[in-house]
Amino acid sequence: MRCPKSEKKLKRRIIDLEADYDQLKEKHDDLKTKLEDLRGCIIQEHINGFQKGLRQTTYFHKDIDASDSKFDVNKDVVDGQLISEAETSLEEEAEKMAVDPDANTDEAVVVEDVIERKT
């Protein structure tokens, strides 16, 4: 025999939990949207800072044209040479393997092979 009072209580509890779930989901979605907006703002601030640096470079060094295509944000100056960041990270990885006594020698060989092929 079923107790109608307990069924009513359970149904009411389910309704309350569903309402709580809907509220939490709405808050979660709002926070997710705000997080995406903040990420966009952070990225824009980095871009603005980079552009500011280019403007300052152009101001202090009048003979430099910062809009020239040779200025590639994917390149860096290492040991007085302009190289791509991909090459830089491979070299750093190779140096790390050479210094780290616990490094896996198989990985070090792969990194060295990659560097040798590019050279």
C-alpha positions as CSV (number, residue, x, y, z in Angstrom):
1,M,0.0,0.0,0.0
2,R,1.3,3.4,-1.0
3,C,1.3,6.4,1.1
4,P,-0.2,9.4,-0.9
5,K,1.5,11.9,1.5
6,S,5.0,10.5,0.8
7,E,4.4,10.6,-3.0
8,K,3.3,14.2,-2.8
9,K,6.4,15.1,-0.7
10,L,8.6,13.3,-3.2
11,K,6.9,15.0,-6.2
12,R,7.2,18.4,-4.5
13,R,10.9,17.7,-3.7
14,I,11.5,16.8,-7.4
15,I,9.9,20.0,-8.5
16,D,12.0,22.0,-6.1
17,L,15.2,20.3,-7.2
18,E,14.4,20.9,-10.9
19,A,13.8,24.6,-10.1
20,D,17.1,24.8,-8.3
21,Y,18.8,23.1,-11.2
22,D,17.4,25.6,-13.7
23,Q,18.6,28.5,-11.5
24,L,22.1,27.0,-11.2
25,K,22.2,26.3,-14.9
26,E,21.3,29.9,-15.7
27,K,23.9,31.2,-13.3
28,H,26.5,28.9,-14.9
29,D,25.6,30.1,-18.4
30,D,25.9,33.7,-17.3
31,L,29.3,33.1,-15.7
32,K,30.5,31.3,-18.8
33,T,29.5,34.2,-21.0
34,K,31.3,36.7,-18.6
35,L,34.4,34.5,-18.7
36,E,34.4,34.5,-22.5
37,D,34.0,38.3,-22.5
38,L,36.9,38.6,-20.0
39,R,39.1,36.4,-22.2
40,G,38.4,38.6,-25.1
41,C,39.3,41.7,-23.1
42,I,42.6,40.2,-22.0
43,I,43.5,39.3,-25.6
44,Q,42.6,42.8,-26.7
45,E,44.8,44.3,-24.0
46,H,47.7,42.2,-25.1
47,I,47.2,43.3,-28.7
48,N,46.9,47.0,-27.6
49,G,50.1,46.6,-25.6
50,F,52.0,45.2,-28.6
51,Q,50.7,47.9,-30.9
52,K,51.8,50.5,-28.3
53,G,55.3,49.0,-28.2
54,L,55.4,49.2,-32.0
55,R,54.4,52.9,-31.9
56,Q,57.0,53.7,-29.3
57,T,59.7,51.9,-31.4
58,T,58.7,53.9,-34.4
59,Y,58.8,57.1,-32.4
60,F,62.3,56.4,-30.9
61,H,63.8,54.9,-34.0
62,K,62.5,57.1,-36.9
63,D,64.2,54.9,-39.5
64,I,62.2,51.8,-38.6
65,D,58.9,51.1,-40.4
66,A,56.9,49.0,-38.0
67,S,54.3,48.3,-40.6
68,D,56.9,46.5,-42.7
69,S,56.1,42.8,-43.4
70,K,59.5,41.7,-42.0
71,F,58.1,42.3,-38.5
72,D,56.7,38.9,-37.7
73,V,55.2,38.4,-34.3
74,N,56.0,34.7,-34.7
75,K,59.7,35.4,-34.7
76,D,62.1,36.3,-31.9
77,V,65.7,37.4,-31.6
78,V,67.9,34.6,-30.1
79,D,71.7,35.0,-30.0
80,G,71.5,38.0,-32.3
81,Q,69.5,36.1,-35.0
82,L,65.9,36.4,-36.0
83,I,64.3,33.0,-35.8
84,S,60.8,31.6,-35.7
85,E,59.3,30.6,-32.3
86,A,58.9,27.0,-33.5
87,E,62.7,26.7,-33.9
88,T,63.3,28.5,-30.6
89,S,61.1,26.0,-28.7
90,L,62.8,23.0,-30.3
91,E,66.2,24.4,-29.4
92,E,65.0,25.1,-25.8
93,E,63.7,21.5,-25.6
94,A,67.0,20.1,-26.9
95,E,69.0,22.1,-24.3
96,K,66.6,21.0,-21.6
97,M,67.2,17.4,-22.5
98,A,70.9,17.9,-22.6
99,V,71.0,19.4,-19.1
100,D,68.4,17.1,-17.4
101,P,70.1,13.9,-16.3
102,D,66.8,12.2,-15.9
103,A,65.7,13.0,-19.5
104,N,64.5,10.1,-21.7
105,T,67.2,9.5,-24.3
106,D,64.6,8.4,-26.9
107,E,63.0,11.8,-26.7
108,A,66.3,13.6,-26.9
109,V,67.1,11.8,-30.1
110,V,63.8,12.7,-31.7
111,V,64.4,16.4,-30.8
112,E,67.9,16.4,-32.2
113,D,66.6,14.7,-35.5
114,V,64.0,17.4,-35.9
115,I,66.6,20.2,-35.4
116,E,69.0,18.6,-37.8
117,R,66.4,18.3,-40.6
118,K,65.6,22.0,-40.3
119,T,69.2,23.1,-40.5
